Amino acid sequence: MRRTRRNCAAGFKAKVAISAIKGDKTLAELAEQFDVHPNQIAEWKQQLQASAIDVFGGHSKAKAAAPDLKILHAKIGQLTLPILLTAN
């Protein structure tokens, strides 16, 4: 029988990921201890390591790649203007 999907709190995820980073126990041991699949622990560990730079003032890639809305709106206007002129 399959277990229903669980939503884990952020604090729990952090606790498990930090334990995985410490390396004192294997993923299988941590999975048994926290009752979480080893693949999930590995994913949380990767997420923690990837976002650790933000804690110390680094800029995330998502923030750096944010599009300029004014430019995009201007481009939409340029693209729709010929359509509106030919429809009349």
HELIX and SHEET records of a PDB file:
HELIX    1   1 ALA A   10  LYS A   22  1                                  13    
HELIX    2   2 LEU A   27  PHE A   34  1                                   8    
HELIX    3   3 PRO A   38  VAL A   55  1                                  18    
HELIX    4   4 LYS A   61  ALA A   64  1                                   4    
HELIX    5   5 LEU A   69  ALA A   87  1                                  19    
END                                                                             
